[in-house]
Amino acid sequence: MDHHTLRLLEFAEIQRLLAEQTVTALGRERALAWLPSRDPQEVARWQRETAEAAHLLDQEGQLPFGGVRDVRRAVDAAA
């Protein structure tokens, strides 16, 4: 999607709002890097994932992400 369209949609604001809802550094980075897709299969996958997450939230309430840690540095060091 071109930059003009993203500006018209105020997509940076959408990314910011999404990033505010994350609980991990990696989640925040991914939210801020996320861009819309024109690929119907990718969009369908995202919709399925969103529906699954909504279902889990309905069933469980708050999801337990409190103990999640960013282990990328440790993985890089071990590689």
C-alpha positions in Angstrom: 0.0 0.0 0.0 1.4 3.4 -0.9 2.4 6.0 1.7 -0.3 8.5 0.6 -3.0 5.9 1.3 -1.5 5.0 4.6 -1.5 8.7 5.6 -5.1 9.1 4.5 -6.1 6.2 6.7 -4.0 7.6 9.6 -2.4 4.2 9.7 0.4 5.3 12.0 -2.2 6.1 14.6 -3.7 2.6 14.2 -0.2 1.2 14.7 0.4 3.3 17.8 -2.9 2.3 19.3 -2.2 -1.4 18.6 1.3 -1.1 20.1 -0.2 0.4 23.3 -2.1 -2.9 23.8 0.9 -5.1 23.6 2.6 -6.6 26.7 6.0 -7.5 25.3 8.8 -5.6 23.5 8.5 -7.9 20.5 4.8 -7.4 20.3 5.3 -3.7 20.3 7.9 -3.9 17.6 5.7 -6.1 15.4 2.7 -3.8 15.9 4.7 -0.7 14.9 6.1 -2.6 11.8 2.8 -4.1 10.7 1.3 -3.0 7.4 -1.9 -3.9 5.6 -1.9 -6.7 3.0 -3.5 -7.0 -0.4 -3.0 -10.8 -0.3 -6.4 -12.4 0.3 -4.9 -15.5 1.8 -2.8 -13.5 4.3 -5.8 -11.4 5.2 -7.9 -14.5 5.7 -5.2 -16.0 8.0 -5.1 -12.8 10.0 -8.9 -12.8 10.4 -8.8 -16.4 11.6 -6.1 -15.6 14.1 -8.1 -12.5 15.3 -11.2 -14.6 15.7 -9.3 -17.2 17.7 -7.8 -14.6 20.0 -11.2 -13.0 20.5 -12.6 -16.5 21.4 -9.8 -17.1 23.9 -10.5 -13.7 25.5 -14.2 -14.5 25.7 -13.4 -17.8 27.4 -10.4 -16.9 29.6 -10.7 -13.1 30.1 -7.2 -11.7 30.4 -4.6 -13.9 28.7 -1.6 -14.8 30.9 1.3 -13.0 29.2 2.8 -11.7 32.5 5.8 -14.0 32.5 6.7 -13.6 28.9 10.3 -12.5 28.4 12.2 -11.3 25.4 14.8 -14.0 24.8 16.1 -12.9 21.5 19.5 -11.7 22.9 20.0 -15.1 24.7 19.1 -17.0 21.6 21.5 -14.9 19.5 24.3 -15.5 22.0 23.6 -19.3 22.0 23.6 -19.5 18.2 
